[in-house]
Amino acid sequence: MISVKFFAMLKNLTKAEAKQYNIEGTITLEELKGMLKKDFPALEGVFASRSVFISVNQEFADKNTVIKDGDEIGLLPPFSGG
Amino acid sequence: MPELVRIQRENFSIEAEMENVKKASKGIGAVVTFLGTGRDNSKGFEISGLDFEHYPGMAENKLKDIRERALKNFNIIEMGIVHRIGNIDVGEDIVLIVAASAHRNDAFMACEWAITELKRTTPIWKRETTKTGDVWVSETP
């Protein structure tokens, strides 16, 4: 099982704090986005505008990142600390 | 001695944080600080309060990473970073960066770099309370 955590305005948008998925083997970031868009259609625009970072096990993911069972995914809107 | 890099709800003492950094070495001859505070306005709207959320674990690690890279890439002796989360009133302190070096220029450069890097890489989000409701801030300059 993987856990996807939502933060800040993405919690409002999805009306959820987290979502768990059972996966077999590994999946790509694009496959994960597809799963999320199916469950949370409001994320379609977020992914299209690229105004979101994705972390895997608390490290920034890139297009080559592979997601495996047990991973913690973060859906991170643009930061505004400081 | 408190950790040099922390995220906490409670307020911090600028003087205590500076002293904490100065303990690193008697070779310190310059201390530069950046203090971020809560403004009462944003993009033309009146702000009555702020609320900061972070990604526990990842945010702390990103701040520690900023300190380590600052120590590696700038000629500084020590750096401290404290960021608050939770509800913060207008006028209260939000974030403090303390850079210490032998000479002032290195501390100025490291401090400016660190706050810019914090805004770029650290998963912390600000929500502003206005008269018309709460607004998540997507990016800050």
Backbone of each chain as ProteinMPNN parsed JSONL, in Angstrom:
{"seq_chain_A": "MISVKFFAMLKNLTKAEAKQYNIEGTITLEELKGMLKKDFPALEGVFASRSVFISVNQEFADKNTVIKDGDEIGLLPPFSGG", "coords_chain_A": {"N_chain_A": [[0.839, -1.199, 0.0], [0.462, 2.247, -0.77], [0.755, 5.593, 0.471], [-0.754, 8.663, -0.084], [-0.221, 11.955, 0.641], [-1.911, 15.009, 1.191], [-1.417, 18.546, 1.064], [-1.882, 21.832, 2.505], [-3.558, 24.06, 0.318], [-4.305, 21.98, -1.3], [-5.525, 20.137, 0.281], [-7.961, 21.356, 0.742], [-8.934, 21.355, -1.84], [-9.132, 18.638, -2.538], [-10.631, 17.768, -0.5], [-9.624, 16.035, 1.361], [-7.186, 14.504, 3.506], [-5.395, 12.526, 3.067], [-4.749, 9.693, 0.933], [-4.99, 6.265, 0.342], [-3.516, 3.701, -1.636], [-3.555, 0.458, -3.047], [-0.946, -1.108, -4.647], [0.505, -3.018, -7.299], [3.672, -4.317, -7.695], [5.597, -1.855, -9.221], [4.885, 1.633, -9.868], [4.706, 4.454, -12.135], [5.241, 8.034, -11.88], [3.444, 9.305, -13.578], [1.466, 7.374, -13.823], [0.548, 7.352, -11.211], [-0.489, 9.948, -11.049], [-2.62, 9.673, -12.802], [-4.257, 7.873, -11.391], [-4.891, 9.469, -9.206], [-6.229, 11.629, -10.4], [-8.507, 10.368, -11.266], [-9.819, 9.761, -8.891], [-9.894, 12.252, -7.686], [-11.056, 14.613, -9.364], [-10.614, 17.357, -9.36], [-7.92, 17.693, -9.249], [-6.943, 17.588, -11.77], [-6.56, 20.078, -13.131], [-4.561, 21.112, -11.523], [-2.388, 19.391, -11.942], [-2.117, 19.84, -14.676], [-1.343, 22.491, -14.796], [1.075, 22.32, -13.693], [1.592, 23.186, -11.157], [2.499, 21.969, -8.798], [4.513, 20.087, -6.591], [5.91, 16.835, -6.315], [6.646, 14.559, -3.791], [8.545, 11.703, -2.822], [8.813, 9.516, -0.261], [9.614, 11.704, 1.235], [11.479, 13.045, -0.307], [12.187, 15.117, -3.133], [10.582, 14.17, -6.099], [11.385, 13.086, -9.462], [10.983, 12.845, -13.065], [11.888, 10.315, -13.489], [11.454, 8.905, -11.228], [10.392, 6.058, -9.438], [7.581, 4.501, -8.039], [6.999, 2.458, -5.247], [5.632, -0.294, -3.313], [4.678, 0.651, -0.036], [5.682, 3.193, -0.075], [5.714, 6.702, 0.802], [3.914, 9.316, -0.379], [4.009, 12.744, -1.207], [1.909, 15.432, -1.994], [2.599, 18.461, -3.029], [1.808, 21.763, -2.909], [2.913, 24.965, -4.342], [5.474, 26.46, -2.363], [5.278, 28.597, 0.548], [6.679, 29.545, 2.718], [8.622, 31.349, 5.189]], "CA_chain_A": [[0.0, 0.0, 0.0], [1.141, 3.54, -0.733], [-0.066, 6.647, 1.063], [-0.561, 9.976, -0.712], [-0.616, 13.013, 1.575], [-2.219, 16.313, 0.584], [-1.055, 19.655, 1.944], [-2.35, 23.217, 2.301], [-4.782, 24.234, -0.488], [-4.699, 20.715, -1.938], [-6.463, 19.487, 1.206], [-9.271, 21.962, 0.464], [-9.347, 20.968, -3.185], [-9.497, 17.214, -2.579], [-11.442, 17.485, 0.692], [-9.02, 14.861, 2.001], [-5.819, 14.715, 4.007], [-4.544, 11.474, 2.521], [-5.448, 8.636, 0.196], [-4.148, 5.073, 0.225], [-3.742, 2.833, -2.798], [-2.811, -0.8, -3.15], [-0.323, -1.223, -5.98], [1.273, -4.247, -7.542], [4.958, -3.975, -8.288], [5.913, -0.427, -9.153], [4.166, 2.505, -10.797], [5.401, 5.702, -12.44], [4.545, 9.238, -11.413], [2.307, 9.557, -14.466], [0.401, 6.425, -13.442], [-0.012, 7.837, -9.944], [-1.328, 11.119, -11.353], [-3.841, 9.153, -13.412], [-5.088, 7.328, -10.309], [-5.372, 10.584, -8.376], [-7.201, 12.417, -11.178], [-9.745, 9.584, -11.31], [-10.49, 9.888, -7.589], [-10.028, 13.669, -7.339], [-11.029, 15.325, -10.652], [-10.117, 18.732, -9.183], [-6.462, 17.716, -9.394], [-6.592, 17.649, -13.202], [-6.021, 21.41, -13.419], [-3.314, 21.292, -10.765], [-1.327, 18.693, -12.667], [-1.95, 20.473, -15.992], [-0.617, 23.759, -14.631], [2.366, 21.953, -13.093], [1.801, 23.96, -9.936], [2.576, 21.036, -7.672], [5.679, 19.221, -6.493], [5.606, 15.521, -5.746], [7.756, 13.956, -3.05], [8.44, 10.279, -2.514], [9.57, 9.303, 0.973], [10.066, 13.023, 1.686], [12.47, 13.63, -1.21], [11.546, 15.536, -4.371], [10.597, 13.169, -7.171], [11.518, 13.602, -10.826], [10.237, 12.019, -14.026], [12.399, 8.938, -13.469], [11.159, 8.279, -9.939], [9.466, 4.923, -9.472], [6.888, 4.348, -6.751], [6.845, 1.041, -4.881], [4.8, -0.55, -2.133], [5.202, 1.194, 1.223], [6.166, 4.571, -0.232], [4.897, 7.838, 1.246], [3.922, 10.332, -1.432], [3.49, 14.052, -0.809], [1.47, 16.323, -3.074], [3.014, 19.698, -2.394], [1.607, 22.992, -3.688], [4.069, 25.878, -4.222], [5.767, 26.78, -0.962], [5.129, 30.009, 0.915], [7.266, 29.776, 4.024], [9.516, 32.507, 5.266]], "C_chain_A": [[0.877, 1.254, 0.0], [0.173, 4.564, -0.135], [0.274, 7.973, 0.396], [-1.093, 11.034, 0.248], [-0.847, 14.315, 0.823], [-1.897, 17.422, 1.582], [-1.708, 20.961, 1.504], [-3.585, 23.25, 1.405], [-5.215, 22.936, -1.187], [-5.62, 19.9, -1.021], [-7.877, 20.03, 0.976], [-9.824, 21.437, -0.858], [-9.839, 19.521, -3.234], [-10.475, 16.848, -1.455], [-10.939, 16.212, 1.396], [-7.633, 15.243, 2.511], [-4.865, 13.705, 3.398], [-5.403, 10.459, 1.769], [-4.486, 7.455, 0.044], [-4.515, 4.279, -1.032], [-2.956, 1.537, -2.623], [-2.228, -0.878, -4.55], [0.402, -2.56, -6.078], [2.561, -3.865, -8.233], [5.252, -2.503, -8.113], [5.029, 0.343, -10.129], [4.989, 3.766, -11.032], [4.616, 6.879, -11.862], [3.314, 9.515, -12.265], [1.144, 8.621, -14.147], [-0.265, 6.856, -12.143], [-0.945, 9.024, -10.2], [-2.662, 10.67, -11.955], [-4.805, 8.613, -12.362], [-5.704, 8.454, -9.483], [-6.441, 11.393, -9.105], [-8.56, 11.696, -11.243], [-10.532, 9.774, -10.006], [-10.756, 11.338, -7.193], [-9.939, 14.502, -8.628], [-10.484, 16.752, -10.545], [-8.606, 18.826, -9.357], [-6.014, 17.819, -10.85], [-5.925, 18.988, -13.545], [-4.698, 21.661, -12.722], [-2.16, 20.621, -11.496], [-1.056, 19.369, -14.009], [-1.128, 21.756, -15.872], [0.782, 23.542, -14.049], [2.658, 22.736, -11.814], [1.756, 23.051, -8.715], [3.902, 20.276, -7.743], [5.194, 17.884, -5.946], [6.842, 15.019, -5.022], [7.476, 12.477, -2.849], [9.383, 10.015, -1.345], [10.313, 10.582, 1.376], [11.249, 13.577, 0.902], [11.757, 14.006, -2.503], [11.684, 14.459, -5.444], [10.9, 13.855, -8.499], [10.881, 12.585, -11.773], [10.707, 10.558, -14.03], [12.067, 8.194, -12.168], [10.124, 7.168, -10.103], [8.871, 4.753, -8.079], [6.656, 2.872, -6.483], [6.02, 0.918, -3.606], [5.465, 0.009, -0.87], [5.635, 2.643, 1.131], [5.159, 5.585, 0.319], [5.033, 8.946, 0.203], [3.383, 11.635, -0.844], [3.091, 14.843, -2.041], [1.603, 17.741, -2.534], [2.746, 20.903, -3.293], [2.808, 23.92, -3.506], [4.232, 26.388, -2.791], [5.601, 28.278, -0.69], [5.604, 30.253, 2.345], [8.108, 31.041, 4.017], [8.789, 33.787, 5.593]], "O_chain_A": [[1.9, 1.311, 0.683], [-1.047, 4.422, -0.221], [1.44, 8.36, 0.319], [-2.266, 11.014, 0.622], [-0.079, 14.678, -0.067], [-2.079, 17.26, 2.788], [-2.034, 21.171, 0.335], [-4.561, 22.553, 1.682], [-6.363, 22.814, -1.613], [-6.399, 19.073, -1.494], [-8.857, 19.286, 1.009], [-11.007, 21.121, -0.98], [-10.837, 19.217, -3.888], [-11.067, 15.769, -1.457], [-11.718, 15.432, 1.944], [-7.0, 16.173, 2.013], [-3.677, 13.98, 3.231], [-6.618, 10.387, 1.953], [-3.326, 7.625, -0.331], [-5.679, 4.208, -1.425], [-1.834, 1.536, -2.116], [-2.953, -0.728, -5.533], [0.843, -3.137, -5.084], [2.546, -3.164, -9.245], [5.169, -1.964, -7.01], [4.497, -0.219, -11.086], [5.859, 4.109, -10.232], [3.478, 6.73, -11.417], [2.268, 9.909, -11.749], [-0.018, 9.024, -14.195], [-1.481, 6.743, -11.988], [-2.042, 9.099, -9.646], [-3.709, 11.235, -11.641], [-6.01, 8.856, -12.426], [-6.877, 8.402, -9.111], [-7.438, 11.796, -8.507], [-9.614, 12.331, -11.27], [-11.753, 9.928, -10.023], [-11.705, 11.631, -6.466], [-8.877, 15.035, -8.95], [-9.955, 17.294, -11.516], [-8.071, 19.911, -9.585], [-4.849, 18.102, -11.13], [-4.864, 19.022, -14.168], [-3.82, 22.338, -13.258], [-1.088, 21.205, -11.653], [0.094, 19.464, -14.436], [-0.317, 22.065, -16.745], [1.569, 24.482, -13.934], [3.814, 22.926, -11.437], [1.067, 23.33, -7.734], [4.347, 19.877, -8.819], [4.205, 17.812, -5.215], [7.947, 15.046, -5.563], [6.326, 12.056, -2.723], [10.587, 10.257, -1.429], [11.469, 10.546, 1.797], [11.946, 14.472, 1.378], [10.835, 13.312, -2.931], [12.766, 13.914, -5.663], [10.697, 15.061, -8.643], [10.311, 11.587, -11.333], [10.001, 9.675, -14.517], [12.362, 7.007, -12.028], [9.125, 7.32, -10.806], [9.573, 4.851, -7.072], [6.187, 2.129, -7.345], [5.752, 1.904, -2.92], [6.67, -0.148, -0.672], [5.927, 3.266, 2.152], [3.948, 5.368, 0.306], [6.129, 9.443, -0.057], [2.418, 11.628, -0.079], [3.842, 14.917, -3.013], [0.819, 18.171, -1.688], [3.389, 21.05, -4.332], [3.633, 23.696, -2.62], [3.256, 26.702, -2.109], [5.764, 29.109, -1.583], [5.025, 31.049, 3.084], [8.279, 31.703, 2.993], [9.412, 34.844, 5.69]]}, "seq_chain_B": "MPELVRIQRENFSIEAEMENVKKASKGIGAVVTFLGTGRDNSKGFEISGLDFEHYPGMAENKLKDIRERALKNFNIIEMGIVHRIGNIDVGEDIVLIVAASAHRNDAFMACEWAITELKRTTPIWKRETTKTGDVWVSETP", "coords_chain_B": {"N_chain_B": [[21.217, 23.007, 25.309], [19.391, 24.498, 22.731], [18.424, 23.041, 19.557], [20.101, 24.064, 16.581], [18.713, 24.262, 14.221], [15.346, 24.367, 13.707], [11.775, 23.679, 13.771], [8.98, 25.141, 15.128], [6.102, 25.782, 17.264], [5.937, 27.762, 19.209], [6.962, 31.134, 20.075], [10.21, 32.654, 19.409], [13.344, 33.738, 20.827], [15.191, 36.311, 19.59], [17.655, 37.197, 20.493], [18.519, 35.046, 22.087], [18.751, 33.056, 20.155], [20.771, 34.129, 18.569], [22.885, 34.1, 20.382], [23.117, 31.368, 20.742], [24.103, 30.567, 18.26], [26.489, 31.99, 18.224], [27.974, 30.638, 20.105], [29.399, 28.732, 18.768], [32.008, 29.41, 18.026], [34.851, 31.335, 19.003], [35.988, 32.686, 17.066], [34.184, 34.024, 15.594], [33.25, 36.991, 14.04], [31.289, 38.447, 12.937], [27.79, 38.701, 12.795], [24.924, 38.068, 11.035], [21.475, 38.617, 10.661], [18.319, 37.426, 9.441], [15.017, 38.313, 9.756], [11.782, 37.283, 9.481], [8.552, 38.639, 9.506], [5.052, 38.894, 10.47], [2.997, 40.481, 8.186], [0.5, 43.125, 7.86], [-0.905, 43.278, 5.56], [-1.591, 42.145, 2.204], [-1.166, 41.959, -1.196], [-2.972, 44.066, -1.508], [-4.996, 43.453, 0.236], [-6.349, 43.452, 3.536], [-4.781, 41.89, 6.224], [-5.53, 39.802, 8.925], [-4.44, 37.798, 10.372], [-2.19, 34.939, 10.452], [-1.495, 31.589, 9.354], [0.561, 28.845, 9.551], [1.479, 25.902, 7.868], [3.255, 22.8, 7.81], [5.243, 20.172, 6.268], [5.724, 17.631, 8.223], [8.872, 16.413, 9.209], [9.945, 16.256, 6.469], [10.141, 19.037, 6.044], [11.747, 19.88, 8.209], [14.065, 18.461, 7.569], [14.789, 19.672, 5.156], [15.454, 22.225, 6.017], [17.666, 21.63, 7.633], [19.336, 20.714, 5.659], [19.745, 23.05, 4.204], [21.281, 24.526, 6.055], [23.555, 22.865, 6.177], [24.491, 23.0, 3.531], [25.013, 25.712, 3.357], [27.106, 25.972, 5.177], [28.986, 24.549, 3.805], [29.27, 25.83, 1.337], [29.664, 28.553, 1.722], [31.826, 30.937, 3.313], [31.352, 30.671, 6.163], [30.934, 30.341, 9.751], [28.968, 29.301, 11.425], [25.431, 28.521, 11.341], [22.055, 29.25, 12.129], [18.632, 28.283, 11.989], [15.301, 29.04, 12.483], [11.918, 28.318, 12.261], [8.539, 29.186, 12.577], [5.359, 27.542, 13.093], [1.76, 27.106, 12.771], [-0.764, 29.233, 14.273], [-0.17, 32.661, 13.783], [0.084, 35.924, 14.826], [-0.445, 39.191, 13.324], [2.47, 41.105, 13.05], [3.932, 39.467, 14.696], [6.871, 37.36, 15.056], [8.107, 35.203, 12.475], [10.098, 33.715, 11.068], [13.564, 33.064, 11.54], [16.852, 33.607, 10.553], [20.175, 33.051, 11.251], [23.361, 33.951, 10.524], [26.778, 33.395, 10.908], [30.085, 34.573, 10.757], [33.635, 35.089, 10.197], [34.127, 37.526, 9.013], [32.069, 40.238, 7.788], [30.96, 40.122, 5.141], [30.729, 37.477, 4.2], [28.801, 36.421, 5.933], [26.579, 38.033, 5.337], [26.091, 37.269, 2.65], [25.571, 34.49, 2.901], [23.313, 34.481, 4.532], [21.348, 35.777, 3.002], [21.216, 34.018, 0.852], [20.287, 31.73, 2.186], [17.63, 32.336, 3.086], [16.353, 32.688, 0.678], [16.656, 30.159, -0.414], [15.259, 28.678, 1.466], [12.619, 29.536, 0.968], [12.34, 28.443, -1.521], [12.724, 25.662, -1.331], [11.588, 24.466, 0.94], [8.986, 22.662, 2.389], [6.662, 24.428, 3.475], [3.703, 26.168, 4.188], [1.726, 29.104, 3.857], [-1.194, 30.495, 5.245], [-3.401, 33.097, 4.87], [-5.499, 35.141, 6.827], [-8.245, 36.971, 5.902], [-10.709, 39.635, 5.617], [-12.589, 38.569, 3.975], [-12.302, 35.898, 4.14], [-10.247, 32.88, 4.465], [-7.089, 32.532, 2.859], [-4.961, 30.517, 1.028], [-1.572, 31.02, 0.461], [0.124, 30.908, -2.527], [2.676, 31.332, -3.533], [5.59, 33.124, -2.511], [7.404, 36.17, -2.997]], "CA_chain_B": [[21.288, 23.978, 24.206], [18.416, 24.146, 21.691], [18.993, 22.728, 18.238], [20.309, 25.264, 15.761], [17.705, 24.28, 13.155], [14.12, 23.829, 14.288], [10.449, 24.206, 13.459], [8.269, 25.118, 16.412], [4.91, 26.627, 17.34], [6.114, 28.9, 20.103], [7.842, 32.22, 19.632], [11.632, 32.477, 19.727], [14.061, 34.947, 21.227], [16.253, 36.606, 18.619], [18.922, 37.287, 21.218], [18.935, 33.694, 22.491], [19.176, 32.329, 18.948], [22.074, 34.666, 18.172], [23.872, 33.59, 21.343], [23.261, 29.939, 20.454], [24.988, 30.467, 17.087], [27.812, 32.544, 18.577], [28.705, 29.649, 20.915], [30.152, 27.823, 17.899], [33.433, 29.746, 17.924], [35.271, 32.689, 19.36], [36.496, 33.299, 15.83], [33.089, 34.757, 14.932], [33.401, 38.437, 14.143], [30.125, 39.096, 12.314], [26.543, 37.927, 12.836], [23.87, 38.696, 10.226], [20.204, 37.923, 10.853], [17.11, 37.765, 8.684], [13.811, 38.059, 10.543], [10.532, 37.438, 8.739], [7.459, 38.92, 10.445], [3.704, 38.879, 9.889], [2.5, 41.779, 7.681], [-0.955, 43.315, 7.994], [-1.541, 43.423, 4.241], [-1.032, 41.331, 1.135], [-1.829, 42.172, -2.488], [-4.068, 45.025, -1.364], [-5.983, 42.991, 1.203], [-5.962, 43.553, 4.94], [-4.563, 40.574, 6.838], [-5.708, 39.873, 10.378], [-3.692, 36.728, 11.02], [-1.532, 33.975, 9.57], [-1.416, 30.223, 9.844], [1.57, 28.128, 8.766], [1.451, 24.431, 7.902], [4.484, 22.235, 7.224], [5.281, 18.725, 6.065], [6.616, 17.196, 9.308], [9.966, 15.538, 8.77], [10.575, 16.77, 5.249], [10.478, 20.46, 6.208], [12.916, 19.966, 9.094], [15.24, 17.974, 6.849], [15.185, 20.673, 4.156], [16.144, 23.314, 6.725], [18.991, 21.121, 8.013], [20.106, 20.641, 4.414], [20.15, 24.428, 3.885], [22.413, 24.864, 6.936], [24.754, 22.114, 5.781], [25.012, 23.541, 2.267], [25.552, 27.048, 3.631], [28.414, 25.778, 5.809], [29.897, 23.997, 2.801], [29.471, 26.693, 0.159], [30.017, 29.928, 2.103], [32.884, 30.973, 4.323], [30.739, 31.018, 7.449], [31.324, 29.455, 10.855], [27.762, 28.615, 11.915], [24.132, 29.073, 10.919], [20.857, 28.755, 12.798], [17.372, 28.585, 11.282], [14.105, 28.696, 13.252], [10.677, 28.702, 11.569], [7.352, 28.876, 13.369], [4.158, 27.063, 12.416], [0.549, 27.361, 13.532], [-1.323, 30.586, 14.175], [0.77, 33.745, 14.082], [-0.592, 37.219, 14.702], [0.249, 40.269, 12.612], [3.528, 41.715, 13.86], [4.75, 38.453, 15.367], [7.993, 36.818, 14.278], [7.805, 33.947, 11.776], [11.298, 32.945, 10.731], [14.838, 33.73, 11.843], [18.081, 32.985, 10.075], [21.352, 33.684, 11.84], [24.599, 33.508, 9.872], [27.937, 33.938, 11.622], [31.343, 34.364, 10.053], [34.73, 35.919, 10.724], [33.968, 38.867, 8.437], [30.639, 40.47, 7.536], [30.447, 39.855, 3.804], [30.362, 36.057, 4.081], [27.544, 36.212, 6.659], [25.508, 38.666, 4.544], [25.791, 36.44, 1.464], [24.991, 33.209, 3.325], [21.98, 34.723, 5.092], [20.455, 36.073, 1.873], [21.047, 32.756, 0.111], [19.521, 30.763, 2.985], [16.191, 32.63, 3.103], [15.86, 32.422, -0.677], [16.609, 28.702, -0.552], [14.153, 28.223, 2.325], [11.36, 29.772, 0.264], [12.312, 27.621, -2.735], [12.814, 24.2, -1.154], [11.067, 23.937, 2.205], [7.527, 22.507, 2.335], [5.913, 25.191, 4.472], [2.673, 26.939, 3.476], [1.119, 30.19, 4.647], [-2.596, 30.835, 4.997], [-3.692, 34.434, 5.386], [-6.894, 35.399, 7.18], [-8.706, 38.292, 5.48], [-12.112, 39.873, 5.964], [-13.452, 37.768, 3.108], [-12.031, 34.474, 4.34], [-8.85, 32.446, 4.521], [-6.494, 32.326, 1.533], [-3.629, 29.911, 0.998], [-0.642, 31.756, -0.399], [0.764, 29.874, -3.342], [4.115, 31.606, -3.645], [5.978, 34.447, -2.015], [8.598, 36.626, -3.702]], "C_chain_B": [[20.283, 23.584, 23.123], [19.1, 23.854, 20.362], [19.091, 23.999, 17.411], [19.248, 25.395, 14.675], [16.437, 23.627, 13.689], [12.875, 24.435, 13.644], [9.648, 24.079, 14.74], [7.054, 26.037, 16.365], [5.183, 27.909, 18.133], [7.062, 29.94, 19.52], [9.288, 31.913, 20.015], [12.207, 33.816, 20.147], [15.201, 35.172, 20.244], [17.611, 36.597, 19.315], [19.44, 35.897, 21.604], [19.43, 32.89, 21.29], [20.544, 32.82, 18.482], [23.171, 34.146, 19.09], [24.166, 32.117, 21.086], [24.226, 29.73, 19.275], [26.395, 30.936, 17.452], [28.657, 31.579, 19.4], [29.621, 28.771, 20.076], [31.642, 28.128, 17.919], [33.699, 31.163, 18.405], [35.894, 33.391, 18.161], [35.414, 34.066, 15.073], [33.285, 36.257, 15.166], [32.229, 39.193, 13.551], [28.926, 38.159, 12.402], [25.482, 38.704, 12.063], [22.586, 37.91, 10.446], [19.189, 38.362, 9.805], [15.928, 37.39, 9.568], [12.601, 38.318, 9.663], [9.4, 37.627, 9.734], [6.121, 38.999, 9.719], [3.24, 40.285, 9.497], [0.988, 41.881, 7.869], [-1.649, 43.472, 6.644], [-0.837, 42.526, 3.225], [-1.854, 41.548, -0.117], [-3.074, 43.06, -2.348], [-5.13, 44.622, -0.348], [-5.44, 43.123, 2.629], [-5.864, 42.145, 5.531], [-4.724, 40.705, 8.349], [-4.965, 38.758, 11.107], [-3.126, 35.757, 10.002], [-1.553, 32.597, 10.214], [-0.44, 29.467, 8.95], [1.437, 26.622, 8.985], [2.771, 23.931, 7.326], [4.316, 20.733, 7.012], [6.252, 18.195, 7.12], [7.671, 16.203, 8.807], [10.666, 16.125, 7.566], [11.003, 18.225, 5.428], [11.709, 20.621, 7.102], [14.183, 19.541, 8.351], [15.723, 18.974, 5.802], [15.912, 21.837, 4.827], [17.548, 22.869, 7.157], [19.918, 21.072, 6.796], [20.598, 22.043, 4.011], [21.345, 24.834, 4.752], [23.685, 24.165, 6.483], [25.353, 22.659, 4.492], [25.588, 24.94, 2.455], [26.951, 26.93, 4.246], [29.451, 25.299, 4.787], [30.261, 25.039, 1.732], [29.818, 28.148, 0.477], [31.071, 29.868, 3.202], [32.304, 31.463, 5.659], [31.139, 29.991, 8.498], [30.12, 28.671, 11.377], [26.515, 29.29, 11.371], [23.016, 28.45, 11.743], [19.627, 29.162, 12.006], [16.218, 28.137, 12.179], [12.889, 29.196, 12.485], [9.505, 28.305, 12.439], [6.237, 28.336, 12.478], [2.959, 27.362, 13.313], [0.096, 28.798, 13.36], [-0.304, 31.634, 14.61], [0.041, 35.063, 13.846], [0.243, 38.188, 13.864], [1.268, 40.895, 13.563], [4.399, 40.715, 14.59], [5.85, 37.959, 14.434], [7.645, 35.451, 13.706], [9.057, 33.096, 11.604], [12.534, 33.763, 11.072], [15.979, 32.916, 11.255], [19.248, 33.775, 10.656], [22.584, 33.097, 11.171], [25.774, 34.188, 10.551], [29.217, 33.589, 10.878], [32.423, 35.224, 10.696], [34.541, 37.362, 10.266], [32.567, 39.007, 7.846], [30.139, 39.987, 6.172], [29.974, 38.407, 3.636], [29.022, 35.797, 4.776], [26.367, 36.844, 5.914], [25.102, 37.754, 3.384], [25.097, 35.144, 1.85], [23.555, 33.398, 3.825], [20.967, 34.972, 3.967], [20.166, 34.802, 1.072], [20.108, 31.81, 0.875], [18.022, 31.073, 2.98], [15.586, 32.388, 1.715], [15.691, 30.917, -0.891], [15.478, 28.114, 0.295], [12.821, 28.37, 1.584], [11.21, 28.841, -0.936], [12.136, 26.129, -2.437], [12.098, 23.628, 0.064], [9.544, 23.868, 2.182], [6.828, 23.11, 3.553], [4.941, 26.076, 3.695], [2.02, 27.936, 4.427], [-0.331, 30.386, 4.243], [-2.879, 32.177, 5.66], [-5.182, 34.56, 5.688], [-7.236, 36.827, 6.781], [-10.178, 38.445, 5.869], [-13.053, 38.99, 5.149], [-13.174, 36.268, 3.23], [-10.553, 34.173, 4.37], [-8.342, 32.136, 3.117], [-5.135, 31.668, 1.695], [-2.757, 30.701, 0.036], [0.145, 30.74, -1.196], [2.256, 30.106, -3.493], [4.395, 32.971, -3.063], [7.263, 34.879, -2.698], [9.843, 36.564, -2.833]], "O_chain_B": [[20.314, 22.451, 22.643], [20.193, 24.344, 20.079], [18.26, 24.899, 17.533], [18.919, 26.503, 14.254], [16.455, 22.461, 14.081], [12.903, 25.521, 13.065], [9.64, 23.021, 15.368], [6.979, 26.949, 15.541], [4.72, 28.991, 17.772], [7.845, 29.666, 18.61], [9.556, 31.033, 20.833], [11.646, 34.876, 19.869], [16.073, 34.317, 20.088], [18.588, 36.059, 18.793], [20.628, 35.603, 21.47], [20.4, 32.139, 21.389], [21.38, 32.026, 18.051], [24.258, 33.794, 18.632], [25.307, 31.671, 21.196], [25.059, 28.824, 19.3], [27.381, 30.334, 17.027], [29.885, 31.666, 19.41], [30.527, 28.133, 20.612], [32.461, 27.212, 17.838], [32.877, 32.063, 18.233], [36.28, 34.558, 18.245], [35.685, 34.682, 14.042], [33.456, 36.724, 16.292], [32.162, 40.419, 13.64], [29.038, 36.967, 12.117], [25.177, 39.85, 12.391], [22.598, 36.679, 10.422], [19.194, 39.504, 9.345], [15.855, 36.268, 10.07], [12.411, 39.425, 9.159], [9.288, 36.87, 10.699], [6.073, 39.152, 8.498], [3.106, 41.165, 10.347], [0.292, 40.876, 8.017], [-2.843, 43.765, 6.588], [0.34, 42.197, 3.365], [-3.07, 41.355, -0.122], [-4.095, 42.822, -2.994], [-6.068, 45.38, -0.102], [-4.251, 42.934, 2.886], [-6.76, 41.32, 5.352], [-4.142, 41.591, 8.976], [-4.873, 38.777, 12.334], [-3.528, 35.75, 8.839], [-1.618, 32.456, 11.435], [-0.598, 29.45, 7.729], [1.304, 26.141, 10.11], [3.344, 24.573, 6.446], [3.375, 20.115, 7.511], [7.466, 18.293, 6.944], [7.361, 15.27, 8.066], [11.85, 16.456, 7.631], [12.098, 18.607, 5.014], [12.607, 21.404, 6.792], [15.233, 20.17, 8.48], [16.926, 19.11, 5.581], [16.872, 22.374, 4.275], [18.504, 23.639, 7.058], [21.114, 21.35, 6.892], [21.723, 22.2, 3.537], [22.308, 25.414, 4.252], [24.753, 24.773, 6.409], [26.573, 22.769, 4.366], [26.55, 25.31, 1.782], [27.861, 27.68, 3.892], [30.638, 25.608, 4.896], [31.406, 25.116, 1.285], [30.224, 28.894, -0.414], [31.186, 28.876, 3.921], [32.697, 32.497, 6.198], [31.621, 28.908, 8.17], [30.25, 27.499, 11.731], [26.532, 30.462, 10.994], [23.039, 27.251, 12.02], [19.58, 30.245, 11.423], [16.167, 26.978, 12.59], [12.832, 30.364, 12.101], [9.48, 27.201, 12.983], [6.173, 28.626, 11.284], [3.109, 27.807, 14.451], [0.51, 29.492, 12.431], [0.333, 31.512, 15.656], [-0.545, 35.279, 12.785], [1.455, 38.031, 13.715], [0.968, 41.175, 14.724], [5.485, 41.061, 15.056], [5.781, 38.112, 13.214], [6.98, 34.642, 14.354], [9.075, 31.914, 11.949], [12.555, 34.984, 10.917], [16.06, 31.701, 11.437], [19.297, 35.001, 10.565], [22.824, 31.892, 11.242], [25.773, 35.404, 10.747], [29.406, 32.458, 10.428], [32.155, 35.99, 11.622], [34.766, 38.301, 11.03], [31.952, 38.016, 7.451], [29.015, 39.497, 6.064], [28.948, 38.148, 3.007], [28.199, 35.037, 4.266], [25.282, 36.264, 5.861], [23.917, 37.502, 3.167], [24.135, 34.739, 1.196], [22.688, 32.564, 3.563], [19.86, 34.432, 3.99], [19.031, 34.545, 0.67], [19.242, 31.171, 0.277], [17.215, 30.149, 2.878], [14.446, 31.939, 1.597], [14.706, 30.467, -1.476], [14.82, 27.16, -0.119], [12.001, 27.451, 1.572], [10.095, 28.49, -1.323], [11.479, 25.415, -3.195], [12.013, 22.408, 0.201], [8.878, 24.884, 1.982], [6.462, 22.419, 4.504], [5.302, 26.661, 2.674], [1.795, 27.664, 5.606], [-0.659, 30.437, 3.058], [-2.63, 32.366, 6.851], [-6.022, 34.135, 4.894], [-6.612, 37.779, 7.249], [-10.804, 37.515, 6.377], [-14.17, 38.698, 5.575], [-13.754, 35.465, 2.498], [-9.713, 35.071, 4.31], [-9.054, 31.559, 2.296], [-4.265, 32.178, 2.4], [-3.174, 31.01, -1.081], [0.757, 29.828, -0.638], [3.022, 29.146, -3.572], [3.552, 33.866, -3.111], [8.132, 34.046, -2.956], [10.932, 36.917, -3.287]]}, "name": "protein", "num_of_chains": 2, "seq": "MISVKFFAMLKNLTKAEAKQYNIEGTITLEELKGMLKKDFPALEGVFASRSVFISVNQEFADKNTVIKDGDEIGLLPPFSGGMPELVRIQRENFSIEAEMENVKKASKGIGAVVTFLGTGRDNSKGFEISGLDFEHYPGMAENKLKDIRERALKNFNIIEMGIVHRIGNIDVGEDIVLIVAASAHRNDAFMACEWAITELKRTTPIWKRETTKTGDVWVSETP"}
